[in-house]
Each structure stands twice: as C-alpha cells, then as structure tokens.
Amino acid sequence: MKRAFSLVELLVVIAILAILSAILFPVFAQAKQAAKRTTCLSNVRQWSLGLTQYTLDADGAFPNNGDPYLWVGKRMRWTLMPYLGVGQREGAGFSSASGSPQILVCPSDPGAGSYDQTSYAMSATLYHSPNQIAQLRLRNLIPGLQNPLLGNDTQTESQAFDPSRKIGFAEWLNGHRNPGKPAGFWGTLKPGLAPGDDRFNGGRNSAFLDGHAGFVEASRQTRSADDCPDMNLTPGGIAGTDR
C-alpha cells in the first residue's frame, strides 16, 4: 500500500511554506528597492556629469535661460539635454524621444508623468545670487502660484564655497525611504503654502557640485528659511552648504 500524507503533515508543510514566504518576500522587496535606488543614483550622477560638461562649454557658468522656474525638472532638462545623451526636442512627447530616456526618470517615482517625465530638479541657487536667495521663499518657487520677486543672476563654479557640500541636483520626491507616501522638498503642503509636517521624512539621491553623488537624508540636510530641506533656498545660496 502507498502511504499518503496525513492532514497534520500537510498542515505542517503549509505552515513551513508560509513562514518561509513571510521571511523571504520582504527580503526580495528590499532587494528590488535597492536596485531601483542604485539606478536612480546612477541617473543623478549622469545629470552631474552633464552639468560639468555644460560648465566647460560655458566658461564655468551654470545654466540660466532667464526662466525663474528653471529649477523645475521639466524646464531645466532642456538646457542640459545635449549633454545627457538623450536626443529629444523641447516640447516633444516622451514617447517620441530617441536615445535613453530612462536617465530622466527614477524607477521609484510614482509621479514622473506629472512632471513631463522628469524625476529630478536643479538647485535654484545656480541661477540666483546669494542675496536673491536670502529674499526668496517657498511661495516664489512654485510656477503659477506667485511670480518670483527677482530676476535671474547667472552663478559660476568659482562662487561655490564648498562644492562637496552644495547640492546641484536632486530627486524631487523622497521615493526611496519614506514612512508614508513620497513627498517633495516641502513635504505635503498645507493651506497657505505652509510646509508639511512630513518634510523631513525620507531622503533623496543628490548630486553635489564637486561631481560626487549620494543619498541625503532630509533630516540631516541644511534647513532653509522656510524650515525645509530645500536645496533651492540654501542659506548663503551657492556659497552655502546643504549638509
């Protein structure tokens, strides 16, 4: 006679499989997220390299096309497009791009489509003087809500006091480490453009002006005048530091 599994034995096997699944699935999820974070960090480094090539062609000057909202990724990216290896016309749809558009998008960014398929932003301190930055606030950075108080002022590499501590590019959202949903530099804004309570949650892949890149926790970043981890309003502007 062939011996079959008893009900108890089957239940034991099922229990063991359930325990293994509970142990392994979170590990697999963490590994997947780590891979996305690494891809995103590589993208940020590529943006930094593109900026370096731009400044070489511009005698050390950072991008400035007169747009007061140039920091926003979907506006900033066109000034650096020739240096990113992505052949895309300004205004063209994302699907019509040639080259490798993945450099524009973080794999962990759920809202990239809302920002013209660009997950990254450039610091406004690269085209505003330290004196201008001292007068700007969060409300002056958001397109369509309130016009900026001041015009643009091209900054150069030589004006950065400590390039290894000044962020030039960063992810807009804290998509890699967040206790809730990803939030921008100012967190989930409250009525009246007040910074959200979650503004210091998580962190972002960031590229510094000396060319290196890394993950910067929001809670350890220099606080702006609006009490936010905002590279756009770094105290001291381009001469200040973000960490």
Phi and psi in degrees as GROMACS dihedral restraints (atoms count N, CA, C in turn):
[ dihedral_restraints ]
;  ai    aj    ak    al  type     phi  dphi    fc
    3     4     5     6     1   -82.9    20    10
    4     5     6     7     1   133.1    20    10
    6     7     8     9     1   -88.5    20    10
    7     8     9    10     1   126.8    20    10
    9    10    11    12     1   -96.9    20    10
   10    11    12    13     1   162.9    20    10
   12    13    14    15     1   -69.8    20    10
   13    14    15    16     1   140.0    20    10
   15    16    17    18     1   -81.1    20    10
   16    17    18    19     1   164.8    20    10
   18    19    20    21     1   -59.7    20    10
   19    20    21    22     1   -39.4    20    10
   21    22    23    24     1   -63.7    20    10
   22    23    24    25     1   -43.8    20    10
   24    25    26    27     1   -62.8    20    10
   25    26    27    28     1   -41.4    20    10
   27    28    29    30     1   -62.5    20    10
   28    29    30    31     1   -41.5    20    10
   30    31    32    33     1   -64.7    20    10
   31    32    33    34     1   -37.2    20    10
   33    34    35    36     1   -64.0    20    10
   34    35    36    37     1   -44.6    20    10
   36    37    38    39     1   -61.5    20    10
   37    38    39    40     1   -44.7    20    10
   39    40    41    42     1   -61.9    20    10
   40    41    42    43     1   -40.5    20    10
   42    43    44    45     1   -63.9    20    10
   43    44    45    46     1   -41.9    20    10
   45    46    47    48     1   -63.0    20    10
   46    47    48    49     1   -43.8    20    10
   48    49    50    51     1   -62.6    20    10
   49    50    51    52     1   -38.8    20    10
   51    52    53    54     1   -64.5    20    10
   52    53    54    55     1   -41.1    20    10
   54    55    56    57     1   -65.3    20    10
   55    56    57    58     1   -44.2    20    10
   57    58    59    60     1   -62.2    20    10
   58    59    60    61     1   -39.8    20    10
   60    61    62    63     1   -63.6    20    10
   61    62    63    64     1   -42.2    20    10
   63    64    65    66     1   -63.6    20    10
   64    65    66    67     1   -30.9    20    10
   66    67    68    69     1   -81.2    20    10
   67    68    69    70     1   -43.5    20    10
   69    70    71    72     1   -82.6    20    10
   70    71    72    73     1   -36.8    20    10
   72    73    74    75     1   -60.2    20    10
   73    74    75    76     1   -44.6    20    10
   75    76    77    78     1   -62.7    20    10
   76    77    78    79     1   -34.4    20    10
   78    79    80    81     1   -64.6    20    10
   79    80    81    82     1   -44.2    20    10
   81    82    83    84     1   -63.0    20    10
   82    83    84    85     1   -40.4    20    10
   84    85    86    87     1   -64.4    20    10
   85    86    87    88     1   -40.7    20    10
   87    88    89    90     1   -66.2    20    10
   88    89    90    91     1   -38.9    20    10
   90    91    92    93     1   -64.8    20    10
   91    92    93    94     1   -40.6    20    10
   93    94    95    96     1   -64.1    20    10
   94    95    96    97     1   -42.8    20    10
   96    97    98    99     1   -66.8    20    10
   97    98    99   100     1   -37.3    20    10
   99   100   101   102     1   -63.2    20    10
  100   101   102   103     1   -38.3    20    10
  102   103   104   105     1   -65.3    20    10
  103   104   105   106     1   -40.6    20    10
  105   106   107   108     1   -64.5    20    10
  106   107   108   109     1   -41.2    20    10
  108   109   110   111     1   -64.7    20    10
  109   110   111   112     1   -37.8    20    10
  111   112   113   114     1   -66.2    20    10
  112   113   114   115     1   -41.5    20    10
  114   115   116   117     1   -61.9    20    10
  115   116   117   118     1   -42.7    20    10
  117   118   119   120     1   -64.1    20    10
  118   119   120   121     1   -41.7    20    10
  120   121   122   123     1   -61.6    20    10
  121   122   123   124     1   -38.9    20    10
  123   124   125   126     1   -62.8    20    10
  124   125   126   127     1   -40.8    20    10
  126   127   128   129     1   -60.0    20    10
  127   128   129   130     1   -44.9    20    10
  129   130   131   132     1   -62.0    20    10
  130   131   132   133     1   -39.7    20    10
  132   133   134   135     1   -62.5    20    10
  133   134   135   136     1   -39.2    20    10
  135   136   137   138     1   -64.1    20    10
  136   137   138   139     1   -39.6    20    10
  138   139   140   141     1   -60.8    20    10
  139   140   141   142     1   -41.6    20    10
  141   142   143   144     1   -64.0    20    10
  142   143   144   145     1   -41.8    20    10
  144   145   146   147     1   -63.5    20    10
  145   146   147   148     1   -39.1    20    10
  147   148   149   150     1   -62.3    20    10
  148   149   150   151     1   -39.7    20    10
  150   151   152   153     1   -64.8    20    10
  151   152   153   154     1   -40.9    20    10
  153   154   155   156     1   -60.4    20    10
  154   155   156   157     1   -43.6    20    10
  156   157   158   159     1   -65.3    20    10
  157   158   159   160     1   -37.6    20    10
  159   160   161   162     1   -61.6    20    10
  160   161   162   163     1   -48.2    20    10
  162   163   164   165     1   -65.0    20    10
  163   164   165   166     1   -30.4    20    10
  165   166   167   168     1   -63.2    20    10
  166   167   168   169     1   -37.9    20    10
  168   169   170   171     1   -79.6    20    10
  169   170   171   172     1   -18.1    20    10
  171   172   173   174     1  -110.6    20    10
  172   173   174   175     1    25.2    20    10
  174   175   176   177     1    54.6    20    10
  175   176   177   178     1    40.7    20    10
  177   178   179   180     1    87.9    20    10
  178   179   180   181     1    -2.1    20    10
  180   181   182   183     1   -84.7    20    10
  181   182   183   184     1   144.9    20    10
  183   184   185   186     1   -85.9    20    10
  184   185   186   187     1   161.1    20    10
  186   187   188   189     1   -56.6    20    10
  187   188   189   190     1   138.5    20    10
  189   190   191   192     1  -161.4    20    10
  190   191   192   193     1   103.7    20    10
  192   193   194   195     1  -106.3    20    10
  193   194   195   196     1    13.1    20    10
  195   196   197   198     1    89.3    20    10
  196   197   198   199     1    -6.6    20    10
  198   199   200   201     1   -80.0    20    10
  199   200   201   202     1   117.7    20    10
  201   202   203   204     1   -66.4    20    10
  202   203   204   205     1   -16.7    20    10
  204   205   206   207     1  -108.3    20    10
  205   206   207   208     1    31.1    20    10
  207   208   209   210     1   -61.8    20    10
  208   209   210   211     1   -24.1    20    10
  210   211   212   213     1   -62.0    20    10
  211   212   213   214     1   -29.3    20    10
  213   214   215   216     1   -64.2    20    10
  214   215   216   217     1   132.4    20    10
  216   217   218   219     1   -53.4    20    10
  217   218   219   220     1   -42.7    20    10
  219   220   221   222     1   -71.9    20    10
  220   221   222   223     1   -13.0    20    10
  222   223   224   225     1   -97.9    20    10
  223   224   225   226     1   -41.9    20    10
  225   226   227   228     1   -66.7    20    10
  226   227   228   229     1   -35.4    20    10
  228   229   230   231     1   -61.6    20    10
  229   230   231   232     1   -26.1    20    10
  231   232   233   234     1   -71.3    20    10
  232   233   234   235     1   -28.4    20    10
  234   235   236   237     1   -70.1    20    10
  235   236   237   238     1   -25.8    20    10
  237   238   239   240     1  -107.7    20    10
  238   239   240   241     1    -1.4    20    10
  240   241   242   243     1   -52.0    20    10
  241   242   243   244     1   -43.0    20    10
  243   244   245   246     1   -63.2    20    10
  244   245   246   247     1   -18.3    20    10
  246   247   248   249     1  -101.9    20    10
  247   248   249   250     1     1.6    20    10
  249   250   251   252     1  -106.1    20    10
  250   251   252   253     1    -1.0    20    10
  252   253   254   255     1    70.9    20    10
  253   254   255   256     1    24.7    20    10
  255   256   257   258     1  -120.4    20    10
  256   257   258   259     1   110.8    20    10
  258   259   260   261     1   -85.1    20    10
  259   260   261   262     1    96.5    20    10
  261   262   263   264     1  -141.8    20    10
  262   263   264   265     1   133.6    20    10
  264   265   266   267     1   -80.4    20    10
  265   266   267   268     1   144.6    20    10
  267   268   269   270     1   -62.8    20    10
  268   269   270   271     1   130.7    20    10
  270   271   272   273     1    90.5    20    10
  271   272   273   274     1   -10.3    20    10
  273   274   275   276     1   -74.8    20    10
  274   275   276   277     1   150.5    20    10
  276   277   278   279     1   -67.7    20    10
  277   278   279   280     1   152.7    20    10
  279   280   281   282     1   -58.8    20    10
  280   281   282   283     1   -37.2    20    10
  282   283   284   285     1   -69.2    20    10
  283   284   285   286     1   -17.2    20    10
  285   286   287   288     1   -92.2    20    10
  286   287   288   289     1     2.2    20    10
  288   289   290   291     1   -70.9    20    10
  289   290   291   292     1   146.4    20    10
  291   292   293   294     1  -108.5    20    10
  292   293   294   295     1   172.0    20    10
  294   295   296   297     1    84.5    20    10
  295   296   297   298     1  -144.4    20    10
  297   298   299   300     1  -121.3    20    10
  298   299   300   301     1    88.3    20    10
  300   301   302   303     1   -69.3    20    10
  301   302   303   304     1    -9.7    20    10
  303   304   305   306     1   -58.4    20    10
  304   305   306   307     1   -23.9    20    10
  306   307   308   309     1   -65.1    20    10
  307   308   309   310     1   -19.0    20    10
  309   310   311   312     1   -86.0    20    10
  310   311   312   313     1   -15.3    20    10
  312   313   314   315     1  -128.0    20    10
  313   314   315   316     1   132.5    20    10
  315   316   317   318     1   -80.1    20    10
  316   317   318   319     1   131.9    20    10
  318   319   320   321     1   -61.0    20    10
  319   320   321   322     1   -19.7    20    10
  321   322   323   324     1   -99.4    20    10
  322   323   324   325     1     9.6    20    10
  324   325   326   327     1   -91.8    20    10
  325   326   327   328     1   107.5    20    10
  327   328   329   330     1   -77.7    20    10
  328   329   330   331     1   -11.5    20    10
  330   331   332   333     1  -116.3    20    10
  331   332   333   334     1    19.6    20    10
  333   334   335   336     1   -57.9    20    10
  334   335   336   337     1   -35.7    20    10
  336   337   338   339     1   -63.4    20    10
  337   338   339   340     1   -23.8    20    10
  339   340   341   342     1   -77.9    20    10
  340   341   342   343     1   -14.3    20    10
  342   343   344   345     1  -119.4    20    10
  343   344   345   346     1    40.4    20    10
  345   346   347   348     1    57.4    20    10
  346   347   348   349     1    39.1    20    10
  348   349   350   351     1    57.1    20    10
  349   350   351   352     1    44.8    20    10
  351   352   353   354     1  -136.2    20    10
  352   353   354   355     1   122.2    20    10
  354   355   356   357     1   -95.6    20    10
  355   356   357   358     1    -4.7    20    10
  357   358   359   360     1  -118.5    20    10
  358   359   360   361     1   159.7    20    10
  360   361   362   363     1  -136.5    20    10
  361   362   363   364     1   156.3    20    10
  363   364   365   366     1  -107.7    20    10
  364   365   366   367     1   143.0    20    10
  366   367   368   369     1   -66.1    20    10
  367   368   369   370     1   133.4    20    10
  369   370   371   372     1   -67.9    20    10
  370   371   372   373     1   -14.2    20    10
  372   373   374   375     1   -70.0    20    10
  373   374   375   376     1   -10.8    20    10
  375   376   377   378     1   -82.0    20    10
  376   377   378   379     1   -12.7    20    10
  378   379   380   381     1  -135.1    20    10
  379   380   381   382     1    18.8    20    10
  381   382   383   384     1  -130.1    20    10
  382   383   384   385     1   141.3    20    10
  384   385   386   387     1   -72.6    20    10
  385   386   387   388     1   159.7    20    10
  387   388   389   390     1   -55.0    20    10
  388   389   390   391     1   -35.5    20    10
  390   391   392   393     1   -66.9    20    10
  391   392   393   394     1   -39.5    20    10
  393   394   395   396     1   -66.3    20    10
  394   395   396   397     1   -43.2    20    10
  396   397   398   399     1   -58.8    20    10
  397   398   399   400     1   -36.8    20    10
  399   400   401   402     1   -64.2    20    10
  400   401   402   403     1   -22.6    20    10
  402   403   404   405     1   -98.0    20    10
  403   404   405   406     1   -13.6    20    10
  405   406   407   408     1   -86.4    20    10
  406   407   408   409     1   153.2    20    10
  408   409   410   411     1  -134.5    20    10
  409   410   411   412     1   174.4    20    10
  411   412   413   414     1   -49.8    20    10
  412   413   414   415     1   -42.3    20    10
  414   415   416   417     1   -63.5    20    10
  415   416   417   418     1   -22.0    20    10
  417   418   419   420     1   -83.5    20    10
  418   419   420   421     1    -7.6    20    10
  420   421   422   423     1   -97.5    20    10
  421   422   423   424     1   -17.6    20    10
  423   424   425   426     1   -91.5    20    10
  424   425   426   427     1   114.6    20    10
  426   427   428   429     1   -59.1    20    10
  427   428   429   430     1   136.1    20    10
  429   430   431   432     1    86.6    20    10
  430   431   432   433     1   -13.8    20    10
  432   433   434   435     1   -95.7    20    10
  433   434   435   436     1   -42.3    20    10
  435   436   437   438     1  -159.1    20    10
  436   437   438   439     1   133.0    20    10
  438   439   440   441     1   -65.7    20    10
  439   440   441   442     1   148.0    20    10
  441   442   443   444     1   -66.8    20    10
  442   443   444   445     1   153.5    20    10
  444   445   446   447     1   -78.4    20    10
  445   446   447   448     1   -25.0    20    10
  447   448   449   450     1  -130.5    20    10
  448   449   450   451     1   162.0    20    10
  450   451   452   453     1   -83.5    20    10
  451   452   453   454     1  -177.7    20    10
  453   454   455   456     1   -84.6    20    10
  454   455   456   457     1   156.3    20    10
  456   457   458   459     1  -145.3    20    10
  457   458   459   460     1   108.4    20    10
  459   460   461   462     1   -59.0    20    10
  460   461   462   463     1   131.4    20    10
  462   463   464   465     1  -109.0    20    10
  463   464   465   466     1   159.7    20    10
  465   466   467   468     1  -125.8    20    10
  466   467   468   469     1   165.0    20    10
  468   469   470   471     1   -57.3    20    10
  469   470   471   472     1   -37.3    20    10
  471   472   473   474     1   -66.7    20    10
  472   473   474   475     1   -16.8    20    10
  474   475   476   477     1   -85.4    20    10
  475   476   477   478     1    -9.9    20    10
  477   478   479   480     1   -79.3    20    10
  478   479   480   481     1   115.7    20    10
  480   481   482   483     1   -68.5    20    10
  481   482   483   484     1   -42.1    20    10
  483   484   485   486     1  -138.7    20    10
  484   485   486   487     1    84.6    20    10
  486   487   488   489     1   -57.7    20    10
  487   488   489   490     1   -26.3    20    10
  489   490   491   492     1   -73.8    20    10
  490   491   492   493     1   -10.1    20    10
  492   493   494   495     1  -124.0    20    10
  493   494   495   496     1     7.0    20    10
  495   496   497   498     1  -109.8    20    10
  496   497   498   499     1   119.4    20    10
  498   499   500   501     1   -76.6    20    10
  499   500   501   502     1   132.5    20    10
  501   502   503   504     1  -103.3    20    10
  502   503   504   505     1   -36.0    20    10
  504   505   506   507     1  -134.8    20    10
  505   506   507   508     1   153.4    20    10
  507   508   509   510     1  -161.4    20    10
  508   509   510   511     1   161.8    20    10
  510   511   512   513     1   -65.5    20    10
  511   512   513   514     1   146.4    20    10
  513   514   515   516     1   -76.0    20    10
  514   515   516   517     1   -40.1    20    10
  516   517   518   519     1  -104.6    20    10
  517   518   519   520     1   152.5    20    10
  519   520   521   522     1   -89.6    20    10
  520   521   522   523     1    62.9    20    10
  522   523   524   525     1   -77.0    20    10
  523   524   525   526     1    -5.0    20    10
  525   526   527   528     1  -103.8    20    10
  526   527   528   529     1   -24.0    20    10
  528   529   530   531     1  -148.5    20    10
  529   530   531   532     1    98.8    20    10
  531   532   533   534     1  -147.9    20    10
  532   533   534   535     1   137.5    20    10
  534   535   536   537     1   -74.9    20    10
  535   536   537   538     1   -17.0    20    10
  537   538   539   540     1  -132.2    20    10
  538   539   540   541     1  -127.8    20    10
  540   541   542   543     1   -88.7    20    10
  541   542   543   544     1   153.7    20    10
  543   544   545   546     1   -60.6    20    10
  544   545   546   547     1   142.4    20    10
  546   547   548   549     1  -132.8    20    10
  547   548   549   550     1   157.2    20    10
  549   550   551   552     1   -80.4    20    10
  550   551   552   553     1  -168.7    20    10
  552   553   554   555     1   -55.5    20    10
  553   554   555   556     1   -32.2    20    10
  555   556   557   558     1  -103.4    20    10
  556   557   558   559     1     9.8    20    10
  558   559   560   561     1    72.9    20    10
  559   560   561   562     1  -163.0    20    10
  561   562   563   564     1   -83.0    20    10
  562   563   564   565     1   104.0    20    10
  564   565   566   567     1   -57.3    20    10
  565   566   567   568     1   141.4    20    10
  567   568   569   570     1   -92.7    20    10
  568   569   570   571     1   167.2    20    10
  570   571   572   573     1   -54.7    20    10
  571   572   573   574     1   141.7    20    10
  573   574   575   576     1    82.4    20    10
  574   575   576   577     1    17.1    20    10
  576   577   578   579     1    61.0    20    10
  577   578   579   580     1    32.5    20    10
  579   580   581   582     1   -81.6    20    10
  580   581   582   583     1   138.5    20    10
  582   583   584   585     1   -59.2    20    10
  583   584   585   586     1   144.2    20    10
  585   586   587   588     1   -77.5    20    10
  586   587   588   589     1   157.7    20    10
  588   589   590   591     1   -67.0    20    10
  589   590   591   592     1   -17.8    20    10
  591   592   593   594     1   -94.8    20    10
  592   593   594   595     1    14.1    20    10
  594   595   596   597     1   -66.8    20    10
  595   596   597   598     1   -23.7    20    10
  597   598   599   600     1  -101.1    20    10
  598   599   600   601     1    10.9    20    10
  600   601   602   603     1   -79.6    20    10
  601   602   603   604     1   151.1    20    10
  603   604   605   606     1    67.3    20    10
  604   605   606   607     1  -148.4    20    10
  606   607   608   609     1  -178.7    20    10
  607   608   609   610     1  -177.3    20    10
  609   610   611   612     1  -144.7    20    10
  610   611   612   613     1   149.5    20    10
  612   613   614   615     1   -70.3    20    10
  613   614   615   616     1   130.4    20    10
  615   616   617   618     1  -135.8    20    10
  616   617   618   619     1   149.5    20    10
  618   619   620   621     1  -115.3    20    10
  619   620   621   622     1   131.9    20    10
  621   622   623   624     1   -96.8    20    10
  622   623   624   625     1   163.7    20    10
  624   625   626   627     1   -69.8    20    10
  625   626   627   628     1   -13.2    20    10
  627   628   629   630     1   -86.6    20    10
  628   629   630   631     1    -2.4    20    10
  630   631   632   633     1   106.1    20    10
  631   632   633   634     1   -16.8    20    10
  633   634   635   636     1   -84.8    20    10
  634   635   636   637     1   159.2    20    10
  636   637   638   639     1  -135.9    20    10
  637   638   639   640     1   154.7    20    10
  639   640   641   642     1  -172.5    20    10
  640   641   642   643     1   174.9    20    10
  642   643   644   645     1   -88.2    20    10
  643   644   645   646     1   125.6    20    10
  645   646   647   648     1  -114.8    20    10
  646   647   648   649     1   118.9    20    10
  648   649   650   651     1   -71.4    20    10
  649   650   651   652     1   134.6    20    10
  651   652   653   654     1   -59.4    20    10
  652   653   654   655     1   -36.0    20    10
  654   655   656   657     1   -68.3    20    10
  655   656   657   658     1   -17.7    20    10
  657   658   659   660     1  -105.1    20    10
  658   659   660   661     1     2.3    20    10
  660   661   662   663     1   -85.5    20    10
  661   662   663   664     1   150.4    20    10
  663   664   665   666     1   -58.4    20    10
  664   665   666   667     1   135.8    20    10
  666   667   668   669     1   -85.4    20    10
  667   668   669   670     1   136.7    20    10
  669   670   671   672     1   -81.0    20    10
  670   671   672   673     1  -179.9    20    10
  672   673   674   675     1   -64.3    20    10
  673   674   675   676     1   -22.2    20    10
  675   676   677   678     1   -90.5    20    10
  676   677   678   679     1    10.8    20    10
  678   679   680   681     1    59.1    20    10
  679   680   681   682     1    50.7    20    10
  681   682   683   684     1  -133.3    20    10
  682   683   684   685     1   154.0    20    10
  684   685   686   687     1   -81.9    20    10
  685   686   687   688     1    69.7    20    10
  687   688   689   690     1  -114.5    20    10
  688   689   690   691     1   110.3    20    10
  690   691   692   693     1   -65.6    20    10
  691   692   693   694     1   -17.5    20    10
  693   694   695   696     1   -73.4    20    10
  694   695   696   697     1   -28.3    20    10
  696   697   698   699     1  -121.9    20    10
  697   698   699   700     1    39.3    20    10
  699   700   701   702     1   -58.1    20    10
  700   701   702   703     1   126.7    20    10
  702   703   704   705     1   -54.5    20    10
  703   704   705   706     1   127.4    20    10
  705   706   707   708     1    91.3    20    10
  706   707   708   709     1    -2.4    20    10
  708   709   710   711     1    62.3    20    10
  709   710   711   712     1  -137.1    20    10
  711   712   713   714     1   -67.0    20    10
  712   713   714   715     1   -22.1    20    10
  714   715   716   717     1   -84.7    20    10
  715   716   717   718     1    -5.7    20    10
  717   718   719   720     1   -88.9    20    10
  718   719   720   721     1  -175.4    20    10
  720   721   722   723     1  -130.7    20    10
  721   722   723   724     1   150.9    20    10
  723   724   725   726     1  -101.7    20    10
  724   725   726   727     1    -3.5    20    10
